[in-house]
Amino acid sequence: MKIRKTIPMIASLIIMLALIAVSSSLSENAPTESTINDKSVAVNSTVDEVKDYEMRGVWVSYMELSMENESDKSEYAFRSKFSAIAQKCKKLGFNTLIVQVRPFCDALYNSKYFPYSHILTGVQGKNPNYDALNIMCEICKQKELYIHAWVNPYRISSNDTPDKLSDNNPYVKNKSLGLKADNGIYLDPSKKDARKLITDGVVEIVKNYDVDGIQFDDYFYPTQDEDFDKKSYDAYVKSCSKNAPMGIYNWRIANVNMLVCETYRSIHQVNDNVDFGISPQGNLENNYNLYADVKSWCTCRRFVDYICPQIYFSLDNPALSFEDSLNEWLQMEYDENVKLYIGLAGYKAGSEDDSGTWLEQNDILAKEYNILKQNDKVKGFMLYSYSSLDNDKTKAEIKNLCDALD
């Protein structure tokens, strides 16, 4: 496992050179200024004025936005649901919502690349007759909240969710884009067409919606099983001809880095004031098992604008405490353009998680926030998730956290 903790410097340099070469080639198809709509330009000036604000974010997952089990699935019902979400977050002192808009290679908006999400109607591909992302952007701006569009880049389905893919799902139309794992179907990180689908979808959001950021979550390679992408890796090895190919571990790292680099560049070609961030696992070791090269993302330019590790641990968690994990992230080097936010576990408050240590106090989140405030490297936090703001188990913790925000 020590090999995974530090990729050899030479291998890292080789990967970086490859990424730079690919990134440079993207500029040939860069959008002109005329492709940037007035809406996105209007956002620029607003964001510029408060570039250094403290992030106080709340993740709003697709489950919390879901309408599929509601008797009323109308636009009015969705608008009412999200208005209540935004109002509660604003009232409690939060300033940013990170809303999950592409959970399963689908979309909570009108997309030319992805079908409508099943969470709006119960059936993937069915038109809900409204644009949920546009509504969420509108409401956030009305309430003076920032909004980041949260995207799961690779996941097509997971554990039979959704239960049926629509005929216009990209994978259904082109099976070569994806790979099957034990727990679902995923876009193949090594495929150029898959990467282009992901980045095209991100650019579509940035060009057409009034968002302040794009965020990838912590799901990258779904398995370490070498059989998962054996055909793709064997094809890569064959293409190397006389050149020595990378081992499968570094090859997978390079595939993910390629996507991250291309996504960053694509976003900033359209709107330089839309942030691109990733929220990886809080335990550094777990990221290497997912082929997430978090150290490169933090230290090198043009990967991300922010990183938000999910440090979902109590102060006294015997396996890994909040402060021990935080210190690992603080000891890393950061490019001056990369902001560090920290993900806090609102959902664990009042639970038996972390060996029952969340039951011993009711101000753990507040104490963790105060610890973050003492570190100049940390520019704010994001709380997972919205449901924790309105739950009897979490009530005391959330109150104490929100009191600490004053």
URZI-V606735 format. One record per helix or strand of 3 or more residues. SS is the DSSP state (@ for helix, = for strand). FROM is the first residue (numbers start at 1). TO is the last residue. If there is no record, write none. Layout:
# URZI-V606735
ss | from | to
SS | FROM | TO
SS | FROM | TO
This chain:
# URZI-V606735
ss | from | to
@ | 2 | 5
@ | 9 | 29
@ | 33 | 35
@ | 38 | 49
= | 55 | 60
@ | 62 | 65
@ | 75 | 91
= | 96 | 102
@ | 118 | 121
@ | 132 | 142
= | 146 | 151
= | 155 | 158
@ | 170 | 173
@ | 175 | 177
= | 178 | 181
= | 184 | 187
@ | 192 | 208
= | 213 | 216
@ | 230 | 239
@ | 248 | 270
= | 275 | 278
@ | 284 | 289
@ | 294 | 299
= | 306 | 310
@ | 322 | 330
= | 339 | 345
@ | 346 | 348
@ | 357 | 359
@ | 364 | 373
= | 378 | 384
@ | 386 | 390
@ | 395 | 405
